[in-house]
Structures are given as C-alpha cells and as structure tokens.
Amino acid sequence: MLKLGLDDISSTITTESEFESPESAGDKDFADAVRTLRSTCRSVWNWCQVVVCVRPRNTKVYQGEQSLGQCSYKNKQDFIDNSGYYEDMIKEATDDLNRQIKKKIVELVETGAFNDNESIAKDLESLADGESDYLGVLLRKAAKALRFEYID
C-alpha cells in the first residue's frame, strides 16, 4: 500500500489552551507539581494541550493531526525529549494523513469519472503533473500501481 512515511512529511508542534484544571487530572501530586512549575517558570507549555500536525513535504493541501490534553512541561523541547508521547503522536498524525489521502483517492475513483484502471492512472498522472512535492510522487506511484508496474 502507498503510504507517506516519516521521511515524506514535515511536522509542527504547537500548544492550545487547556480548559480543564490541573486538579481534573485526578492526581493531587500532579496538580501540585503543575502549580509549582507555573509559579517558577511561566510558559504556555506549563498547562496546555499539545497539537502535532504533519503534512506532506512542500504542501499544505492535506494535514494530519494528533492532540494531547492536560500537559505540563517547561517548554517544547522538554515535551519532545521527556513526554514519551511525541513519537507516537507523529506516527498517529501520519496515519491520519494517510487515511485522508486514501479517502480522497477513493472518492476520485468512486465519482464514476473513470471506467478502467488505465483511465484512472492517466488522470492521477495529470494531477501529479501540477504537483512538484511529495503528493505528486504519491499520485505517480498510485498510477503505477494501477498498471501493476513495479513501484520503487
């Protein structure tokens, strides 16, 4: 199956406001630690939702997201290095992105505009001609797959 991998994407990591209180996490020691961190190191990372967003390199057409609430870190690097969640969030966001791209390709096929694999392959190649980024590469690979050509 054609999928974007970690080498094919760019990622961003941002924070959003966390509307739940630290006490809502149900752990008094955790809530105390968050309050201590917030009093000594004011940062948007002290109590937030973390959002990881991935896109195919050089395009903003599609994006996959993964978010995690009730986070408390010193800064972005602290989250990346010490949370234990960052790599999983990148993978899950990439899976989300792959689902979206697959859904779009299926929608194109199901519109009935194509009556055989060769027609679909030609249309995918014409779409790919306008794309210089990884999406173009993906569309060309999909066209090869429809023709049962070797995919490198």
N, C-alpha and C positions, 0 to 999 in steps of 0.2 A: 504494500500500500504506500502511496506517496504521502509523505509527512514532512513537515518542517521540523528540523532538529535544532539543538541549541546553537549550532554554528550558523543557522539561517535566520536568526532573529536578533532584534535589538530589544533591550528592556529598560524600563524606567521603574523607579520605586518612589512612591510619594506617601504622604500621610493625609488623613482626613480626620476631622473632629470625632472623638469618641463621646457619644451621648450618654452612655452608661457610666455610673460612678465606679471607682476602683472597688468599692465595697460590694458591688453587684457580682464581682467575680467569686464571692463566697469564701474568700480566704483573708482573714484579718491580718496575718503577717504580710501577705502580698499588698494589701491596701496600705498598710503602714509603710512598707518599702517604697511604694509609689509616692506617697505623701513626702517621704524623706527626700527622694530623688527630685521631686518637683520643687522642694524648698531650697535645694543646694545647686541645682542645675536646670535653669529654665530653658525648655526646649519643646518644640511641637512633638518630639518623639517621646516625651515623658508619659503621656497618656493619649493614645491615638488608635486609629485604625490604619493599618498598613495596606497599601494597594500596590500590587505588582502588575505591570502592564507590559505585554510583549507584542511586537509587530514584526512582520517580515522585514528584513533589512531594506532600507531605502524606500519604504512606502508607508502610508498612513491609512490605507484603504480598510484594512482589517486589523483588529487587535483582540487579544485575549487578556482576560483579567482574572486576578485572584486577590481576595482581600482577607484580612485577619483583624479581628477586633480585640479590644482590651489588651493593647500592647503598651509596654513601658520599657523604654530604652534610653540611653544617653543621647544617641544620635543614629543616623542612618548606618554608619559603619558598625556600630555596636549591634544593631539588628542583624545585619548581614553576617557578621562574624559569630554572634553568640546566640541567636534565637533558635537555631535548629530548624527553622521553618523556611528560610529563604530559598534554598534549592528546590524544595518540594513545591513552593509557590510558583517558581519559574516553570517547573515541569507541568503543573496543573494549568497555568495560564497558557502554556504552549499547547497542551491538549485541547483547551477551549478554543484557541485559534485554529487548530487543525480541524476541529468539528465545524467551525463556521465556514472554513474554506470548502470542506467536503460538502456541506449543506448547499453552498452556492453552486458548486459544480453539478450536484444532483438536481437543483432547481433548473439550471440551464438545460439539462438533458430532458427533464420531465415537462418542459414547456411544449414539447412536441415539435419544436423548430427543426429537429434533426431526425432523419429517418434511418440512419445507419451509423455505424462506428466511424466510417470514413468522413461523413459529413460533420460529425461531432469533432473529430480530430482536426479537420480543416478549420472549423470555427474556433477551436481552442488555440490553434496556431495563429489565426488572425488576431485574436485577443492578445496573445503573447507578443505580437509584433509591436504593440503600443506600450509594452511594459519592459523597462530595462532592468528591473530589480528582480528579486527572487520570485515574485509572483509570476513573472514571465517565464522563468525557468520551470516553475511548477506546472504552468499550463502546457509548456512544451513536453514535459515528461508525461503529463496526462495524455496528450495526443499520441505519443509513442506507445504508451500502454494500451490504448485503444486499438492500435495497429499491431499489437503483440510484438513490438520491436524491443530489442534489448535496452534496458534503462540503466545508465551508468550513474 
